Every structure is written in C-alpha cells, then in structure tokens.
Amino acid sequence: MKQLFKKNQEIVGLVEDLTSEGLGVVRVEGFAFFVEGGIPGEIVHAKVMKVGKNFGFVRLVEIKNPSYDRQEMIDVVGRQIGTMALQHMSYDLQLAFKQETVRNTFRKIGGFKQVPVRMTLGMAHPWGYRNKAQIPVREINGKLETGFFRKNTHDLVPVNNFHIQHPEIDRAIQLIRNVLRKFKITAYNELNHSGEVRHIIVKRGHVSGEVMVILVVNGAALPNELEIAKEIMVQIPEVVSVVLNRQDKKTNVIMGDKSRVLLGEQYYQDRMLGYTYFISAHSFYQVNTPQAEVLYKEAIRAADLTGQETVLDAYCGIGTITLPLAQQAKRVYAMEVVPQAIEMANKNAAYNYVENVTFEVGKAEDVLPKWNETGVHFDVIVVDPPRKGLDKQFVDSAIEQAPKRIVYVSCNPATCARDCKLFAEAGYQLQYVQPVDLFPQTTSIECVALLVKE
C-alpha cells in the first residue's frame, strides 16, 4: 500500500479524541496522527514529523478554532522536558480527562463494562504542589548547571522555576547549585562516567517547612563535603539534614543504596492527617501532601472500619496510611520491602503513641503467606503498591484470606485494573473507582478502588 503522507508534509484536521498520554488524535483520510497540545473539537494545522505503518506524529503549527478549555501555557519549558503535558487545558478539562482515562483503562484492561468511576478529586490551586525535587547536575558551556532532561533525551535543559514545584524548593536548588560552583565541584558526565555530583535531591515538609538535601555523588566522598554542607545550611536555614548518597554505578537509577549524613539529622519531619512523620533519605513520601491527605481519606472511608477489624496495610512505606487506619481498627499489620522505611514507620508509630500496629520488613508476596500460615485473619486488606502493581503470589494469598473488603490505592490505573480483574474472578465485586489528582498539569493519576466480597 502506497504511503499517503511523508515527513514535513502539512495537514489540517479535527482533533477527535485524546490518548492516555494527553495527545490529540487527528484523522486525515482515515489515517491517525497524534499531536501534542491539541484539544478535542479544535481544527489544527500541523506538520508531519514521523509516519509509521498505522499512525504518525505531527507538530502543532496553528489552531484554527481554539477551544474554550484552552489555557495559556505558564511553563513552555515544562512541555519541552515532557512533564506538564496538560497545562494547555483548563483544570476542569484535566480532571474530566483523567476520569475518562481511568474509565477506559478499567474497561479495556479489566473488562469492567459498567465500572462506576467517580469524578476526579482535584486541587483548589493546582500549581507549586511538589514537595520533592530530583534534579540532574550536568556541565553546560563549562559551567555546572541544574535542570531537567529534554523529553526522550539526556540533554539537560537549565530550569530555575519549575512551576509545579514549591517555590522554596526552586530557590533551594539554585542556592545549592551556587554553593557547588563556589567549591568548584564538577558535574557528572554520563558519557565517560566522570565528574562528582550527579543529582541534587531536595525534600521539603509541606507543613513543617523542614528541608532535607541529598547530594548524589559519583563516588564515596565529595571534596570539602563538610564545608559544603555547612554552607548549604547557612544559605538555607530551613535545612535540617544534608545527606551524601553514593551512586557510582553506570545506571539511570538516581540513588544508590548507601547514604551518610554530612550534617544535621538523619531525617526531616512533616505532618499529615494530624500525625507527625519522620522521613529519611530513602523513605517514600507522597510528593503532593494536601492531595495525599485526600487520597488517604478516601482509602480510609472505603475501608469502612468500626474499630473491631484486623487490617492489612501492604506496601506501607513509613506508615502514612497505617497510622490513620490504626485509629479506626482493632489492629493493623503492615509490611514494606525497604528496611529504612520500616525503621521510620516504627519510629512514627511510637512518636504518635500508636500501639496497635505491627510492622515487618519484606516483600508483600513473601510476608502475607507467612502471616496466613500463623493464622492471622484480615477483615480488610489495603494495598498501595508501586506502578508495577501486585505480585500474583500476593493476590493469591489475599484471596485465600477472604477479607470482606479490599481497598486498592494505585498510582497506575492499568495495573490496578489488571489486579482488580483477578479479584473479581475470585468473587469480589468492584464497587467504584475514585480518581484523585495528585499530579496536576501532568497525565499521572492516582485512584482508590473498592472491592467487596460477594
């Protein structure tokens, strides 16, 4: 079949739909093109960039009839680095898009034809929400720079104002960058695996304002590391901890396994849902604290606890769901594979005077069968796995438990739908899915799914 289109050819077409990545779908003579920045209902003029067998990609040139839902882009660089793919949409449209994305995912992957997907719960102010930054450090024109990688590359784009990040984190990154320049620290060179600093990580307590700085270095030490740590604390008084993390492997994984405190505490503190949490360098903590509270409240509401239940909290992290669950349950058992996280979870429980919890280090798929063998029965199971979803062995062990309710907190609707299908095949009914927008301006979405034993 002769190819109808070629690179650099210009087309005009109607944006009919959006992909799950937020790309507009334009069909010309039955051939599908994907365009970044399009909104359904708009007629766009675009240039062909790539043509495949079944679809192609085009670059937006002009919008003939801009949608009422179109917003002026606040951060053009955010589009270049592939993060804020939805910022050209009104926030109402973003929330509707995410609801429809979850609905379509559960239909296609989970096979749930009539799945009740509720309206996405959004933010009052969907900017400046991120409490954590992981910033690459590279050399540009002989100068140490910080920023983000251009989309689909490892070419650094210097960025001083990342608009979905808390402004104090932006300020801290620039000050730390200047301190590194002052001490003539070299930036990491990925091509020859040389240079000293690979990443700067800044974690900030949303409520406390406390800041932890992690310098990810290509080796065991950094020249003048103590003086650098002192200078960072002088420049940024909110910093309570400066940590050096060793990552000397040729890898895209940001942090290595070994960290040591250069100055200050081994953790910083923050508050969520009325509890104080100690958070270490290796501990996971949701990057949008206000919306994490919304998410966790939805999970706790779905659990429908009376105070008599024994609850499992799988993939518990530092206990941010565990402790609020324990307030309404008889007892909560929780597991997490990261030892430092369980160390923090025990510390957090003790600090908040929560005694009806049991934490254990290990993979969820290994720990749950062991608890099954000891005769522990769970009335409610709450899971909050990473993007890959649940291990099949864990699913089988959870089904063996036969809890009356399973509450699935997910950062990936695709794996959530896949796993919910397994539970449905075992006799559980999917009651509803509640999307929660923890990542405004991006295509990422969290959700809470409730499954009840039939």
WOQUI-V68183 format. One record per helix or strand of 3 or more residues. SS is the DSSP state (helix for helix, strand for strand). FROM is the first residue (numbers start at 1). LEN is the number of residues. If there is no record, write none. Layout:
# WOQUI-V68183
{{SS | FROM | LEN} {SS | FROM | LEN}}
This chain:
# WOQUI-V68183
{{strand | 10 | 9} {strand | 24 | 5} {strand | 31 | 5} {strand | 43 | 9} {strand | 55 | 9} {helix | 76 | 5} {helix | 91 | 18} {strand | 117 | 5} {strand | 132 | 9} {strand | 143 | 7} {strand | 156 | 3} {helix | 167 | 16} {strand | 197 | 8} {strand | 211 | 7} {helix | 225 | 11} {strand | 239 | 8} {strand | 258 | 7} {strand | 267 | 6} {strand | 275 | 6} {helix | 289 | 15} {strand | 310 | 5} {helix | 322 | 7} {strand | 331 | 6} {helix | 339 | 13} {strand | 357 | 5} {helix | 364 | 10} {strand | 380 | 4} {helix | 392 | 10} {strand | 405 | 6} {helix | 413 | 13} {strand | 428 | 9} {strand | 446 | 8}}
